[in-house]
């Protein structure tokens, strides 16, 4: 028996249930697509937040490098290392 013949022989309750199932599948498919699109948008925002974090970390590293390689700090660090290497055990 074909699908069309089966659909034409349905009672009112069976027809209601069939229509409800098909609409549910249709709406579920549409809502699933909307959720997937929203997830992609959120993923982009998370990526941009990571990018901003990396930029901030690089900026901090540059500042730290400038401070550590400055004359005064460099001399102090060399003194600390020299004192540690000359220490008696």
N, CA, C and O atoms as a GROMACS GRO file, in nm:
protein
  356
    1UNK      N    1   0.086  -0.118   0.000
    1UNK     CA    2   0.000   0.000   0.000
    1UNK      C    3   0.090   0.124   0.000
    1UNK      O    4   0.189   0.129   0.074
    2UNK      N    5   0.057   0.223  -0.081
    2UNK     CA    6   0.140   0.343  -0.090
    2UNK      C    7   0.116   0.434   0.031
    2UNK      O    8   0.019   0.422   0.105
    3UNK      N    9   0.211   0.524   0.047
    3UNK     CA   10   0.201   0.617   0.160
    3UNK      C   11   0.078   0.707   0.146
    3UNK      O   12   0.010   0.736   0.244
    4UNK      N   13   0.049   0.751   0.023
    4UNK     CA   14  -0.067   0.836  -0.001
    4UNK      C   15  -0.196   0.764   0.032
    4UNK      O   16  -0.287   0.822   0.092
    5UNK      N   17  -0.206   0.639  -0.007
    5UNK     CA   18  -0.327   0.561   0.022
    5UNK      C   19  -0.344   0.545   0.172
    5UNK      O   20  -0.456   0.549   0.222
    6UNK      N   21  -0.234   0.525   0.244
    6UNK     CA   22  -0.241   0.510   0.389
    6UNK      C   23  -0.287   0.641   0.453
    6UNK      O   24  -0.370   0.640   0.544
    7UNK      N   25  -0.235   0.753   0.405
    7UNK     CA   26  -0.272   0.883   0.461
    7UNK      C   27  -0.421   0.914   0.436
    7UNK      O   28  -0.486   0.975   0.521
    8UNK      N   29  -0.474   0.873   0.323
    8UNK     CA   30  -0.614   0.904   0.293
    8UNK      C   31  -0.710   0.819   0.375
    8UNK      O   32  -0.827   0.857   0.390
    9UNK      N   33  -0.666   0.708   0.430
    9UNK     CA   34  -0.750   0.620   0.509
    9UNK      C   35  -0.740   0.647   0.660
    9UNK      O   36  -0.797   0.572   0.739
   10UNK      N   37  -0.669   0.752   0.700
   10UNK     CA   38  -0.650   0.779   0.842
   10UNK      C   39  -0.775   0.837   0.906
   10UNK      O   40  -0.853   0.908   0.841
   11UNK      N   41  -0.794   0.807   1.034
   11UNK     CA   42  -0.904   0.866   1.109
   11UNK      C   43  -0.862   1.006   1.153
   11UNK      O   44  -0.747   1.046   1.132
   12UNK      N   45  -0.951   1.079   1.211
   12UNK     CA   46  -0.922   1.215   1.257
   12UNK      C   47  -0.809   1.219   1.359
   12UNK      O   48  -0.721   1.305   1.351
   13UNK      N   49  -0.811   1.128   1.456
   13UNK     CA   50  -0.707   1.125   1.560
   13UNK      C   51  -0.573   1.087   1.501
   13UNK      O   52  -0.471   1.149   1.532
   14UNK      N   53  -0.573   0.987   1.415
   14UNK     CA   54  -0.447   0.944   1.352
   14UNK      C   55  -0.391   1.054   1.264
   14UNK      O   56  -0.270   1.075   1.261
   15UNK      N   57  -0.477   1.126   1.192
   15UNK     CA   58  -0.433   1.235   1.107
   15UNK      C   59  -0.373   1.347   1.193
   15UNK      O   60  -0.269   1.404   1.159
   16UNK      N   61  -0.438   1.376   1.305
   16UNK     CA   62  -0.388   1.478   1.396
   16UNK      C   63  -0.248   1.441   1.446
   16UNK      O   64  -0.157   1.524   1.447
   17UNK      N   65  -0.231   1.315   1.486
   17UNK     CA   66  -0.102   1.270   1.536
   17UNK      C   67   0.006   1.277   1.428
   17UNK      O   68   0.118   1.318   1.455
   18UNK      N   69  -0.028   1.237   1.306
   18UNK     CA   70   0.067   1.242   1.197
   18UNK      C   71   0.108   1.386   1.166
   18UNK      O   72   0.227   1.414   1.149
   19UNK      N   73   0.011   1.475   1.160
   19UNK     CA   74   0.040   1.616   1.132
   19UNK      C   75   0.127   1.674   1.244
   19UNK      O   76   0.222   1.748   1.219
   20UNK      N   77   0.094   1.639   1.366
   20UNK     CA   78   0.170   1.690   1.480
   20UNK      C   79   0.316   1.641   1.475
   20UNK      O   80   0.409   1.718   1.504
   21UNK      N   81   0.336   1.514   1.439
   21UNK     CA   82   0.472   1.460   1.428
   21UNK      C   83   0.550   1.531   1.318
   21UNK      O   84   0.667   1.566   1.337
   22UNK      N   85   0.486   1.551   1.205
   22UNK     CA   86   0.556   1.616   1.094
   22UNK      C   87   0.589   1.761   1.126
   22UNK      O   88   0.698   1.808   1.095
   23UNK      N   89   0.496   1.833   1.189
   23UNK     CA   90   0.524   1.971   1.228
   23UNK      C   91   0.635   1.977   1.333
   23UNK      O   92   0.721   2.065   1.331
   24UNK      N   93   0.630   1.879   1.426
   24UNK     CA   94   0.736   1.874   1.527
   24UNK      C   95   0.872   1.853   1.465
   24UNK      O   96   0.970   1.914   1.507
   25UNK      N   97   0.879   1.765   1.365
   25UNK     CA   98   1.006   1.741   1.297
   25UNK      C   99   1.051   1.866   1.222
   25UNK      O  100   1.170   1.900   1.223
   26UNK      N  101   0.957   1.934   1.158
   26UNK     CA  102   0.989   2.056   1.084
   26UNK      C  103   1.038   2.164   1.178
   26UNK      O  104   1.143   2.225   1.154
   27UNK      N  105   0.965   2.189   1.286
   27UNK     CA  106   1.003   2.293   1.382
   27UNK      C  107   1.134   2.255   1.450
   27UNK      O  108   1.220   2.341   1.472
   28UNK      N  109   1.151   2.127   1.483
   28UNK     CA  110   1.276   2.082   1.544
   28UNK      C  111   1.395   2.106   1.453
   28UNK      O  112   1.502   2.144   1.499
   29UNK      N  113   1.376   2.082   1.324
   29UNK     CA  114   1.482   2.106   1.228
   29UNK      C  115   1.518   2.253   1.218
   29UNK      O  116   1.635   2.289   1.210
   30UNK      N  117   1.416   2.339   1.217
   30UNK     CA  118   1.439   2.483   1.210
   30UNK      C  119   1.507   2.532   1.337
   30UNK      O  120   1.602   2.610   1.331
   31UNK      N  121   1.458   2.487   1.452
   31UNK     CA  122   1.518   2.529   1.578
   31UNK      C  123   1.661   2.478   1.591
   31UNK      O  124   1.748   2.547   1.645
   32UNK      N  125   1.686   2.357   1.541
   32UNK     CA  126   1.822   2.304   1.544
   32UNK      C  127   1.917   2.390   1.462
   32UNK      O  128   2.030   2.415   1.503
   33UNK      N  129   1.871   2.435   1.345
   33UNK     CA  130   1.953   2.522   1.260
   33UNK      C  131   1.980   2.655   1.330
   33UNK      O  132   2.092   2.707   1.323
   34UNK      N  133   1.880   2.709   1.396
   34UNK     CA  134   1.897   2.836   1.468
   34UNK      C  135   1.998   2.817   1.581
   34UNK      O  136   2.084   2.903   1.603
   35UNK      N  137   1.989   2.705   1.652
   35UNK     CA  138   2.084   2.679   1.760
   35UNK      C  139   2.226   2.664   1.708
   35UNK      O  140   2.321   2.714   1.768
   36UNK      N  141   2.240   2.595   1.593
   36UNK     CA  142   2.374   2.578   1.536
   36UNK      C  143   2.432   2.713   1.494
   36UNK      O  144   2.550   2.739   1.517
   37UNK      N  145   2.350   2.799   1.435
   37UNK     CA  146   2.397   2.932   1.397
   37UNK      C  147   2.437   3.012   1.520
   37UNK      O  148   2.538   3.082   1.518
   38UNK      N  149   2.359   3.003   1.626
   38UNK     CA  150   2.391   3.075   1.750
   38UNK      C  151   2.520   3.022   1.809
   38UNK      O  152   2.601   3.100   1.861
   39UNK      N  153   2.542   2.893   1.802
   39UNK     CA  154   2.666   2.835   1.854
   39UNK      C  155   2.786   2.885   1.776
   39UNK      O  156   2.891   2.911   1.834
   40UNK      N  157   2.771   2.899   1.645
   40UNK     CA  158   2.882   2.950   1.564
   40UNK      C  159   2.911   3.095   1.601
   40UNK      O  160   3.027   3.134   1.608
   41UNK      N  161   2.808   3.175   1.625
   41UNK     CA  162   2.831   3.314   1.664
   41UNK      C  163   2.902   3.318   1.798
   41UNK      O  164   2.994   3.398   1.815
   42UNK      N  165   2.862   3.234   1.893
   42UNK     CA  166   2.928   3.232   2.023
   42UNK      C  167   3.072   3.188   2.010
   42UNK      O  168   3.160   3.240   2.078
   43UNK      N  169   3.098   3.092   1.922
   43UNK     CA  170   3.234   3.044   1.902
   43UNK      C  171   3.322   3.157   1.851
   43UNK      O  172   3.438   3.169   1.890
   44UNK      N  173   3.268   3.242   1.764
   44UNK     CA  174   3.344   3.356   1.713
   44UNK      C  175   3.375   3.455   1.824
   44UNK      O  176   3.484   3.511   1.828
   45UNK      N  177   3.280   3.474   1.912
   45UNK     CA  178   3.304   3.566   2.022
   45UNK      C  179   3.411   3.510   2.115
   45UNK      O  180   3.496   3.585   2.164
   46UNK      N  181   3.408   3.382   2.139
   46UNK     CA  182   3.508   3.321   2.226
   46UNK      C  183   3.645   3.335   2.161
   46UNK      O  184   3.743   3.363   2.229
   47UNK      N  185   3.652   3.316   2.029
   47UNK     CA  186   3.779   3.330   1.958
   47UNK      C  187   3.830   3.472   1.969
   47UNK      O  188   3.950   3.493   1.988
   48UNK      N  189   3.743   3.570   1.959
   48UNK     CA  190   3.788   3.709   1.970
   48UNK      C  191   3.835   3.738   2.112
   48UNK      O  192   3.928   3.817   2.132
   49UNK      N  193   3.773   3.676   2.210
   49UNK     CA  194   3.818   3.696   2.348
   49UNK      C  195   3.957   3.635   2.367
   49UNK      O  196   4.042   3.694   2.434
   50UNK      N  197   3.981   3.516   2.309
   50UNK     CA  198   4.115   3.458   2.315
   50UNK      C  199   4.216   3.549   2.246
   50UNK      O  200   4.327   3.567   2.296
   51UNK      N  201   4.178   3.606   2.132
   51UNK     CA  202   4.269   3.695   2.060
   51UNK      C  203   4.304   3.816   2.146
   51UNK      O  204   4.420   3.858   2.150
   52UNK      N  205   4.205   3.873   2.213
   52UNK     CA  206   4.234   3.988   2.300
   52UNK      C  207   4.324   3.947   2.416
   52UNK      O  208   4.412   4.024   2.456
   53UNK      N  209   4.304   3.827   2.470
   53UNK     CA  210   4.390   3.777   2.577
   53UNK      C  211   4.534   3.760   2.530
   53UNK      O  212   4.627   3.791   2.603
   54UNK      N  213   4.551   3.710   2.408
   54UNK     CA  214   4.686   3.692   2.353
   54UNK      C  215   4.753   3.827   2.332
   54UNK      O  216   4.871   3.843   2.362
   55UNK      N  217   4.678   3.924   2.280
   55UNK     CA  218   4.734   4.058   2.259
   55UNK      C  219   4.777   4.118   2.393
   55UNK      O  220   4.884   4.178   2.403
   56UNK      N  221   4.695   4.102   2.496
   56UNK     CA  222   4.730   4.154   2.628
   56UNK      C  223   4.853   4.083   2.684
   56UNK      O  224   4.939   4.146   2.746
   57UNK      N  225   4.863   3.951   2.664
   57UNK     CA  226   4.978   3.875   2.714
   57UNK      C  227   5.106   3.918   2.642
   57UNK      O  228   5.211   3.930   2.705
   58UNK      N  229   5.098   3.941   2.512
   58UNK     CA  230   5.216   3.987   2.437
   58UNK      C  231   5.257   4.126   2.483
   58UNK      O  232   5.376   4.154   2.498
   59UNK      N  233   5.160   4.213   2.504
   59UNK     CA  234   5.192   4.348   2.552
   59UNK      C  235   5.260   4.342   2.689
   59UNK      O  236   5.356   4.414   2.714
   60UNK      N  237   5.209   4.255   2.777
   60UNK     CA  238   5.271   4.240   2.909
   60UNK      C  239   5.412   4.184   2.896
   60UNK      O  240   5.503   4.227   2.967
   61UNK      N  241   5.431   4.089   2.805
   61UNK     CA  242   5.564   4.031   2.784
   61UNK      C  243   5.663   4.135   2.734
   61UNK      O  244   5.779   4.135   2.774
   62UNK      N  245   5.617   4.224   2.646
   62UNK     CA  246   5.705   4.330   2.595
   62UNK      C  247   5.745   4.425   2.708
   62UNK      O  248   5.862   4.462   2.720
   63UNK      N  249   5.649   4.463   2.789
   63UNK     CA  250   5.680   4.553   2.902
   63UNK      C  251   5.776   4.484   2.999
   63UNK      O  252   5.873   4.546   3.044
   64UNK      N  253   5.750   4.358   3.030
   64UNK     CA  254   5.837   4.284   3.120
   64UNK      C  255   5.978   4.272   3.062
   64UNK      O  256   6.076   4.286   3.135
   65UNK      N  257   5.990   4.246   2.933
   65UNK     CA  258   6.120   4.236   2.867
   65UNK      C  259   6.195   4.368   2.878
   65UNK      O  260   6.314   4.370   2.908
   66UNK      N  261   6.125   4.478   2.853
   66UNK     CA  262   6.189   4.611   2.862
   66UNK      C  263   6.238   4.638   3.004
   66UNK      O  264   6.347   4.693   3.022
   67UNK      N  265   6.159   4.600   3.103
   67UNK     CA  266   6.199   4.623   3.243
   67UNK      C  267   6.319   4.537   3.279
   67UNK      O  268   6.415   4.585   3.339
   68UNK      N  269   6.315   4.409   3.241
   68UNK     CA  270   6.422   4.317   3.278
   68UNK      C  271   6.552   4.352   3.208
   68UNK      O  272   6.660   4.335   3.265
   69UNK      N  273   6.545   4.401   3.084
   69UNK     CA  274   6.667   4.434   3.010
   69UNK      C  275   6.716   4.576   3.037
   69UNK      O  276   6.818   4.617   2.981
   70UNK      N  277   6.647   4.651   3.119
   70UNK     CA  278   6.696   4.784   3.152
   70UNK      C  279   6.823   4.772   3.236
   70UNK      O  280   6.847   4.669   3.300
   71UNK      N  281   6.904   4.874   3.237
   71UNK     CA  282   7.035   4.870   3.302
   71UNK      C  283   7.028   4.834   3.450
   71UNK      O  284   7.101   4.744   3.494
   72UNK      N  285   6.945   4.900   3.527
   72UNK     CA  286   6.938   4.879   3.671
   72UNK      C  287   6.891   4.739   3.706
   72UNK      O  288   6.954   4.670   3.787
   73UNK      N  289   6.784   4.696   3.646
   73UNK     CA  290   6.729   4.564   3.676
   73UNK      C  291   6.824   4.456   3.629
   73UNK      O  292   6.843   4.356   3.698
   74UNK      N  293   6.884   4.475   3.512
   74UNK     CA  294   6.978   4.377   3.459
   74UNK      C  295   7.097   4.360   3.554
   74UNK      O  296   7.141   4.248   3.580
   75UNK      N  297   7.149   4.470   3.605
   75UNK     CA  298   7.262   4.464   3.698
   75UNK      C  299   7.222   4.392   3.827
   75UNK      O  300   7.300   4.311   3.878
   76UNK      N  301   7.104   4.419   3.878
   76UNK     CA  302   7.057   4.352   4.000
   76UNK      C  303   7.039   4.202   3.978
   76UNK      O  304   7.078   4.121   4.062
   77UNK      N  305   6.980   4.165   3.864
   77UNK     CA  306   6.962   4.023   3.833
   77UNK      C  307   7.096   3.952   3.818
   77UNK      O  308   7.111   3.839   3.864
   78UNK      N  309   7.192   4.017   3.754
   78UNK     CA  310   7.325   3.957   3.739
   78UNK      C  311   7.391   3.940   3.875
   78UNK      O  312   7.457   3.839   3.900
   79UNK      N  313   7.372   4.037   3.965
   79UNK     CA  314   7.426   4.027   4.101
   79UNK      C  315   7.364   3.910   4.177
   79UNK      O  316   7.434   3.838   4.248
   80UNK      N  317   7.233   3.891   4.163
   80UNK     CA  318   7.164   3.781   4.230
   80UNK      C  319   7.216   3.646   4.178
   80UNK      O  320   7.244   3.556   4.257
   81UNK      N  321   7.227   3.634   4.046
   81UNK     CA  322   7.273   3.510   3.987
   81UNK      C  323   7.418   3.482   4.027
   81UNK      O  324   7.452   3.369   4.062
   82UNK      N  325   7.502   3.583   4.022
   82UNK     CA  326   7.642   3.567   4.059
   82UNK      C  327   7.654   3.525   4.206
   82UNK      O  328   7.735   3.438   4.239
   83UNK      N  329   7.575   3.586   4.293
   83UNK     CA  330   7.576   3.551   4.434
   83UNK      C  331   7.528   3.407   4.456
   83UNK      O  332   7.581   3.336   4.542
   84UNK      N  333   7.430   3.363   4.380
   84UNK     CA  334   7.380   3.227   4.392
   84UNK      C  335   7.483   3.126   4.343
   84UNK      O  336   7.498   3.019   4.401
   85UNK      N  337   7.555   3.161   4.235
   85UNK     CA  338   7.656   3.069   4.183
   85UNK      C  339   7.781   3.063   4.271
   85UNK      O  340   7.848   2.960   4.276
   86UNK      N  341   7.813   3.172   4.339
   86UNK     CA  342   7.931   3.176   4.426
   86UNK      C  343   7.902   3.125   4.567
   86UNK      O  344   7.994   3.115   4.648
   87UNK      N  345   7.778   3.092   4.597
   87UNK     CA  346   7.741   3.049   4.731
   87UNK      C  347   7.809   2.917   4.766
   87UNK      O  348   7.830   2.832   4.679
   88UNK      N  349   7.842   2.902   4.891
   88UNK     CA  350   7.902   2.778   4.940
   88UNK      C  351   7.794   2.678   4.972
   88UNK      O  352   7.688   2.713   5.026
   89UNK      N  353   7.820   2.555   4.940
   89UNK     CA  354   7.722   2.451   4.971
   89UNK      C  355   7.772   2.363   5.082
   89UNK      O  356   7.703   2.269   5.122
   0.00000   0.00000   0.00000
